[in-house]
Amino acid sequence: MKIYWIHAQAPLRVLALVKHLGIEAELVRIDPVTGGLHTPEYKAINPNKKAPTLVDGEIVLFESAAIMAHLCIKAGSDMWPTENLEEQVEVLRWLTWNEGHWTPAVGPYYVEKIVKKTFNMGPPDVTVLEKSEKNCLKYAKVLDAHLAGKDFAAAGRLTVADFSLGSMARYWKEADMPFENFPNITRWLDGLEQIPAWKNPWPADEKVA
Ligand SMILES: N[C@@H](CCC(=O)N[C@@H](CS)C(=O)NCC(=O)O)C(=O)O
């Protein structure tokens, strides 16, 4: 099994899961700056020209949520629930909310403050951040209320929903995401940091494709 990744938040979720569950996989690092996502070979497995991508025999998957579900099924992990289908629905709700609402809410902070720095793309555009605040606060309020009295987003335990929701938000301090008044979000993020594979998701010995 091969997992193609770049140093960014969607692959981060998958790499954290691989490490957390002790899954054997060849982790192939791609350099997006030198066009690694645009080669004919890579576009054949991920026409979006994004990472991550998983290749497991005949199975080729893009989208980190689907990849994480596949990995959990293979590893027999209930981080993607398959026994209790109501739990699966609950996890699915937060995975879809993440893509539809949370990513657009926190993504501008992540891109301007973290992605640009990681890939030498110039300084953050503060006007983007100013315009993003209202939407970020709107959805942070939703997540904070949901997390009141909870350590995890769904099913009362760690699931792939936490890894999806947390992968941009984990940078909230460096990225100036306005979470100061959302104590349940920051407590939940601090809790995730106690998980060794989440704290350090990146592979130690990686191969650059
Ligand atoms: N919804 C996709 C998002 C994939 C995605 O946007 N990946 C980013 C990294 S977080 C990427 O490859 N960006 C490179 C680019 O756009 O050139 C997933 O969850 O896998």
The ligand as an SDF file (V2000), in Angstrom:
LIG
                    3D

 20 19  0  0  0  0  0  0  0  0999 V2000
  -10.6880   17.3660    0.2550 N   0  0  0  0  0  0  0  0  0  0  0  0
   -9.3590   16.9060   -0.0710 C   0  0  0  0  0  0  0  0  0  0  0  0
   -8.4110   18.0880   -0.0110 C   0  0  0  0  0  0  0  0  0  0  0  0
   -7.1110   17.7900   -0.7300 C   0  0  0  0  0  0  0  0  0  0  0  0
   -6.2600   19.0400   -0.7730 C   0  0  0  0  0  0  0  0  0  0  0  0
   -6.7610   20.1600   -0.9880 O   0  0  0  0  0  0  0  0  0  0  0  0
   -4.9550   18.8580   -0.5520 N   0  0  0  0  0  0  0  0  0  0  0  0
   -4.0690   19.9930   -0.5330 C   0  0  0  0  0  0  0  0  0  0  0  0
   -3.1740   19.9110    0.6860 C   0  0  0  0  0  0  0  0  0  0  0  0
   -4.0890   20.1470    2.1800 S   0  0  0  0  0  0  0  0  0  0  0  0
   -3.1840   19.9740   -1.7600 C   0  0  0  0  0  0  0  0  0  0  0  0
   -2.8060   18.9310   -2.2460 O   0  0  0  0  0  0  0  0  0  0  0  0
   -2.8000   21.1570   -2.2430 N   0  0  0  0  0  0  0  0  0  0  0  0
   -1.8530   21.2860   -3.3120 C   0  0  0  0  0  0  0  0  0  0  0  0
   -2.3020   22.2180   -4.3770 C   0  0  0  0  0  0  0  0  0  0  0  0
   -3.4400   22.6640   -4.3600 O   0  0  0  0  0  0  0  0  0  0  0  0
   -1.4770   22.4920   -5.2590 O   0  0  0  0  0  0  0  0  0  0  0  0
   -8.9280   15.8180    0.9210 C   0  0  0  0  0  0  0  0  0  0  0  0
   -9.4630   15.8170    2.0300 O   0  0  0  0  0  0  0  0  0  0  0  0
   -8.0890   14.9900    0.5770 O   0  0  0  0  0  0  0  0  0  0  0  0
  1  2  1  0
  2  3  1  0
  2 18  1  0
  3  4  1  0
  4  5  1  0
  5  6  2  0
  5  7  1  0
  7  8  1  0
  8  9  1  0
  8 11  1  0
  9 10  1  0
 11 12  2  0
 11 13  1  0
 13 14  1  0
 14 15  1  0
 15 16  2  0
 15 17  1  0
 18 19  2  0
 18 20  1  0
M  END
$$$$
